[in-house]
């Protein structure tokens, strides 16, 4: 069961500690155990591929996740991406998280985004407020037929005979009845309202908070704000006649189930919103490949971006060897049955230019390209930079080239970016000389 909602008048100002993913930071000694406990809780719920927290000489480093980690009531740890993105990086994350429902960025800013705190919690609160208000203006509160039980002095619906007989001798006029009735007070409305109150508690923007509380009242007009709710509601789908609420419900269900909009890839904890960052790059790569296929089709070329598959790298084990070894590319482009490019996503910064790309990444990309018989092997990074090329020797032109490309993960916008990314991916298939690039 979800605990009662606190009265909005008790909302406190949210404070934050800011750090950058992958960079060491310090907190006061009194907060160190709280940080360790918060990260332990995240590890339990998130089950990340890599460790989140490391500690050295009293300094902490958060790795692999971005977002807001709840340290204690009224205090969060804001973890920013390590690629030094601009102020709108959260919109890029939300464009990748929230799926096909595009974000109305101007509407969200109009909802009252705080210029002081443009983190994931702040903007998600504004997104949620905008979606709720839009659905309420269009269709009003959700009303559903529900079964109600009460005692009346007249018969309505079905009489609960057993209950009535217990007191019929001295109170025959009190009739316990059960009936069905349209009402705005049901699990969906309660869940949407609970999330509105939760997000109102963490926003610093008075306008966003006011919009959320107004929407919460509009969802269940005339009913008490304090409610209890079964956690199973988060797994249910809205009735199709109320599809205008689907965008808001996608956020509400995630918060209620303490899961992120990426499902198994991330988790919420209370008013924490923490997301593993590397899957965002893989999702962006898939969108770029899909756009490349679409653009190629418009030009008469029937490219495909097949789903992930396993390609054999080492076969016919002999002697003391027992098993074959395979590789699974993060992305692949194919023309008919021929693989023309393989892609490996690397959520890394290019810090050491002299040793970049890193040795293990190069070998992984080349081995994958060779196993798939691809002409071009591509390393994909989250930053933005001109394409880098290398001529590959000793692989009999399969692959013939290694390329490195930056997709601009934290400047991505779903509206208008996909075609540009698709064009950059298509250009890779022509090799370096045709593009005027210098082969490294």
N, C-alpha and C positions, 0 to 999 in steps of 0.2 A: 504494500500500500504506500502511496505517496503521502508524505507528511502534509499537514495543514500549511496553507500559504500565509506568510507573515503579512501583517497589515501594511499597506503601502506607506503609511505615515512613518513607519519605522525604518525606511530605507536609509542606509548610510552611504556616505561618499566612498567610492571604491578607490583604493590606492593600488599602485602597481610598481613592481620592480622590473626594469628593462634589461634584457640581455640579448646577445646575438648568438644564434645557433653555432656551435663549434668554437666559441670564444669564451675564455675564462672570465668569471665575475665573482664578486664577493658580496656576502650579506653579513649582517650583524650576528655575533655569536648566538643570540637568543633565537634567531630564525633558522639556524643551520639544521637542527633536528626536524623542523617543520618542512624544510625543503626536501630532506631525505625521505620523510614520510610521504610527502605528496608524490614524489617520483616513484617510490615503491608501490603506491596505489596505482599509478599509471602503468607500471610494468605488469602488474597483475591483470589489469583490464585490457591493456593494449597488446600485450605479447609481441613486442617489437622484434624485428629481425636482428637489430643491434642494440647494445646497451645505451640507455638514454643519458645516464648521469655518470660523470667521472669526477674525482676529487683529488686535489693535490695542494698540500700546504694551506689548507683552509679556503681554497678557491674551487668553485664548482664550474663544470662545463656541461651544457646541455647539447646533445647531438641527436640528429635524425628526426626531430620533431619541431614544429612551429605552432604558435597559438598562445593561449592563455591558460596557465596552470594555477588552479586555486590552491593557495598556501594556507590560508585561514579565512574566516569570514571577513570580508572587506579588504582582502589583500590577494593580488594575483601576480604571478610571474609572467610577464609578456616576453615571449621568445620570438625574435624577428629572424627572417631568413638570412643565411650567411652570404648571399650573393649581392648584398647592398642594393636592394630594390628601391623604387621610388615610393612615395606616400600611398599610392593606390595598389600596393601589392596584395592587399586583402581581397580586392575585387577580382584579381586574377585567380586567387585560391577559390573564391566562391563560384566563379564561372566554371571552374573545373569540378567543383564538388556537386553543385546543385543540378547538374544534368541539363535536360532540354529546356527547362524554364529559365529564360534569360533574365538577367537582373536589370531592373529599371534604375540605372545608376543615378539619374537626375532626380527621380522620385525619392530615392533613398537619401540623397543629400538634402532634399527639401524636408524630409522627415526630421531633420535636426541633428546631423552628424557633428560630433564634437571635434573642433579643430585641435584640441589638446590631446586627444587619445583616439587615434585611428587604428585600433587593433581589431582582432578578429571578433571578440565579443561585442565591441561597440558597433561595428558595422553589421554584424549578424542581427543585433537587436533592431537596428534601423530597417534591415531587409524584412525581418519578420513583421515589424509594425506596418510597413508599407503593404505587405501581402495581405495581412489581416484586414486592414482598412479598405483595400481594394475589393476584397471578397464581400465585406459587410455592406459597402456601398452598392455593390451589384445585386446581391441576393438576400441581404439581411441575415439575421442569425439562423443557424442550422436548426431546423425543427424536425424531430423524428418521433414516430409512434413508439411509446414505451409502456410497459406494464406497471401500473401503480396499485398499491395496496394502502387502504386507509379505513377509518370508521366514519360512517355517515348515518344520518337519521332517516335516510330514504335509500331505496334500493337503486344501485347503479352498477352495471356490469354483472358480475357473478358474486353471489353471496358465498362467503367462506363458511360453510355450514358448521363444520366442527368447532371453529372458534366462536361462532354465534351461539351454539347450543350450550357452551360452558357457562354463559351468563344470561341466557334467554329468560330464565325464571324471574329474575329481578331487574334486568335491563333489556327488555326485548326491543326497545327502540334504537339501541346501538348496534348497527349492522356492519360487521367487518366485510368489506367488499374488495374485489379486484377488477380493474378495468384498464382498457387501453386508451391512451390520450396523446395527442400531439403536444410536444413540449420542447423548449430550447435547453432544458436541463438534462443532459445525457453525457455519456463518457467522452464523446468527441469534443463537445463544447467545454467540458471541464478540463480536458487535456490541453486544448488550445489556450484556455484561460490561465491554467497553471504556468505554462511556458511563458505567456505574456508577463505574468508577475515575476517569474524568475529573471527574465531578461531585463525587466524594468529595474530590478534591484542592482544590476551591474552597469547600467549605462550612466554616463555623466551628463548626457544631453537632456535638459528638461523637456525639450520638445519630443524626443523619442520616448522618454518615460511617460509623458502625458498621453501620447498616441497609443502606447501599449496598454495603459490602464483604461483609457477610453474604449479600446477594442475589447478588453476583458469584460467590462461592464456591458457592452453591446452584445456580446456572445450569449450571456445568460441574464437578460434583463429581469430584475426583481428578485433574483436569487442571491443567497449569501455568498460572499467571496471565498470563505474558508470551506474547502471541499477535500474529500479523500477520493482516491482513484486507484483502481487496480492497474498494476504495471502492464498487464497483458493488452491493454488498449493500444499500446504502441505498435503492435503487430497487425492491427486491423486496418482495413482500407475504408476510406470514406464511401458512402453510397454514391453511385454515379451521378445522381441528380444534383449533388453538391460538389461537383468537380472544380468549381471556382476556388474552393478552399484547398485543393491539392497542393499548390505551391507552399502555403503556410503549413499544411499538415506534414510535408516532407521534413521541415525543420522541427516541428513540435514532436513528431514521433521519434526523431533522432535524439532529442534532448530527454524525452521521457524514458527511453530505453537505454540511455547513457551510451549510445553508439553514435559514431560520426556519420556524416552523409556518404562516407566511403565504405560503410559497412564494416567488414573485418579489418580494414586498414587503419581505422582510428577509433577513438572513444571519447565520450564526454565524461566528466566526473563532476557532479554538482553543477557549478557555473563555470567549469573548465571547458574549453574547446581546444583540444590538442589533436594535431594531425601529423601523421608521418609524411615527410616531405617527398621522399623518393618516388612513391606511387604517383604523385602529381605529374612528375616528368614523364613517366611511362604513359599516363593518360593523355598528356599533351602530344606525345609522339604518335599515339594511335589516331588522334584527331588530325594531325598533319598528314599521316599516311592516307587516311580516308579522303582528305581533301585532294591529295595528289592523284588518287584513283579517279575521283570525280572530274578533275581538270583534264587528265589524260583521256578520259572517255569523251569529253567534249571535243578533243582534238583527234579523235578516231583511233586512239591507242587503248587497247583493252587490258590495262593493268589490273592486278589484284593485290590486296593486302590481306593475305590469309591469316587466320588466327594462329596463335602460338603452336608450334609443333616441335617434336624432337628429331634432330638430325644426327645420324651416327657419325662419330669422329674417329673412334678406335674400334676396329672390328677384328674378328677371327683371333681371339685370345689363345695363346699357346704357352707352353712351358709352365711357369708358376703363375701366369695371368689367368684370371677366371671369368672376368666380365668384360662386356663391351662398354664403351663410354660415349655419351651423347652430349649435344649442346642444344639449348633452346634460345633462339634469338628473341630479343625484346620486340623486334618488328621486322617485317620482311615485305618486299615488293617482288611480285612475280609477273612475268609475261608468258602467257600460256602455262606450261609446266616448268619454265626456266626461272630460277631465282636471279633477279638482276641486282638486288641490293639487300644487305642485312644491316640491322641497326641494333646497337647496344646503348642503353640509357645509363649515364653516369652522373649521379647527383653530386657533383664536385665543383670546387672553384679551381681556376687555373692560377694557382699561387706561384708555383715554381716553373717559370716559362722554359728554363733550360732542360728540365726533365719531364716536360709535359708533351704528349700524353704519357701517363705513367705506364711503366713496363708491363705490368699485369693486364692493364686495360687494352694495350696494343695487342698482346698475345691472345687475349680473349676474343677481340674483334676479328683478328685474322683467322684464328682457328674456327670460329663460327662461320665466317665467309667461306672458308675452304670446305667445311663439312656440307654447306648448302650449295656449293658450286657457284657462288656469286662473284660478279665482276667487281663490285664495289662493296667494301665493308665500311660502315659508318659508326663513329662514336658520337653520341648526342649528349650535350651539356645544357645546364639551365640558364647560363648567361647568354649574352648576345655578342657575337664577334663574326668577322668574315670567315668564310669557309677555309679550312686548312687542308692541304692535300699532300700525300706522300705516294711515290711510286713503290709498289711492293715487288720485291725480288724473290725468286725461288719458289713461287707458288703456281707457276705455269699459267699466270694471268687469271687465276681463280682463288683469291681476288687479285686484280691487277692494281687497284688503288685503295688506299686507306684515306678516308676523309673524316674531319671533325667539324661539327656544326653546333652552333648555339641557338636554341629555339626561343630564348627570352621568356622563360617560365613566368617570372613575376611581373612582366609587363603585358601578359596575354589578355586579350579580350575576345570573348567568343564571337561577338558581332564584328565581322570584318577581318579578323586575324586569320581565320582558317585558310582562306584562299591564298593569302600571302605565304603562309607556312607551306602549304601544298606546292606552290610554285618553287620555293627554295628546295624542297625535297626532289621535285621533278628535275631540277637543274643538275642535281648530283648524278643523275643517270648518264649525262653526257660526258662526264669526266672533266678534268681540270683545264685542259688546253682550249676546249670549245668555249669555256666561260671566261677565258683570259686570266685565270688564276695562276699563281706561281706555284709550281710543284716544289715542296720542301725537300 
